[in-house]
Amino acid sequence: MNLSLSLFILFGVFITSLLSGVLGMAGGMVLMGILAWVLPVRQAMMLHATSQFFANGSRAFIHRKHLHTGSIKYYLAGLMLSLVFFCLITFVPGKATVFSLLGIGPFLPLLMRGKIKFDFTKPLQAFFCGAIVTCFQLTGGVSGPLLDMFFQKIAMTRHQVVSTKAFTQSISHVVKFIYFGVIVPRTMDTTAALPLWLYAAVIPVAIFGSHLAKHVLNRITDKQFYNATQWALWSIGAVYIVKAVLLMQGSP
């Protein structure tokens, strides 16, 4: 891997970690798109998982006193169910699939609006959240828009939302790294690994972005937080849908 590509990836990690730290999501979507654009899918998944684990993990630690713990165990139960299923089929998505799911994700809440009231604080919905979020993590690489459906207009402040989503996402990224780094290589031929120094380099960059974002988050209101999140997701999703269509048509 050449130096310019490595620096481009590290810059992307920093910017998207900062974005996620402010909005509680969106940064992971942007980073997954960047990595899938320039790397093979499996490499992109593993590097994305490394970066986002530390970005989300540091964010969860920063806001740890705001963590909503009541439904975490149900979320983890749903997560494990999906992981077992994927371990049985060892599916690795193509780039067109990745960009399709990245693009569709932000618009799913629009389709569900008014039909189902999602609420992460309810045990059964937290279980369903863990299952479907993991499915999207292992196929599209991110699950922020789906996760966000369970945190809209519920009795949580923006700090509680950011903390709880960051914690659940950090666990999901561990699962993604294990799946693409351990399970998949045991059952099929895979591409060459990225250099270890790149994995090491993304860790402090991701954490630094999360720490800077804390100061921005403290300066915005809950209303600004929710509105900015939605518009950012729709814009990013539209770009990825166009990219997926181009890939399906054979365009670069």
Stockholm file with secondary structure:
# STOCKHOLM 1.0

chainA/1-252         MNLSLSLFILFGVFITSLLSGVLGMAGGMVLMGILAWVLPVRQAMMLHATSQFFANGSRAFIHRKHLHTGSIKYYLAGLMLSLVFFCLITFVPGKATVFSLLGIGPFLPLLMRGKIKFDFTKPLQAFFCGAIVTCFQLTGGVSGPLLDMFFQKIAMTRHQVVSTKAFTQSISHVVKFIYFGVIVPRTMDTTAALPLWLYAAVIPVAIFGSHLAKHVLNRITDKQFYNATQWALWSIGAVYIVKAVLLMQGSP
#=GR chainA/1-252 SS CCHHHHHHHHHHHHHHHHHHHHHSSSHHHHHHHHHHHHSCHHHHHHHHHHHHHHHHHHHHHHTGGGCCCTTHHHHHHHHHHHHHHHHHHCCCCCHHHHHHHHHHGGGHHHHHTTTCCCCTTSHHHHHHHHHHHHHHHTTTSCCHHHHHHTTTTSSCCHHHHHHHHHHHHHHHHHHHHHIIIIIHHHHSCCCCCCCHHHHHHHHHHHHHHHHHHHHHHTTSCHHHHHHHHHHHHHHHHHHHHHHHHHHHTTCC
#=GC SS_cons         CCHHHHHHHHHHHHHHHHHHHHHSSSHHHHHHHHHHHHSCHHHHHHHHHHHHHHHHHHHHHHTGGGCCCTTHHHHHHHHHHHHHHHHHHCCCCCHHHHHHHHHHGGGHHHHHTTTCCCCTTSHHHHHHHHHHHHHHHTTTSCCHHHHHHTTTTSSCCHHHHHHHHHHHHHHHHHHHHHIIIIIHHHHSCCCCCCCHHHHHHHHHHHHHHHHHHHHHHTTSCHHHHHHHHHHHHHHHHHHHHHHHHHHHTTCC
//
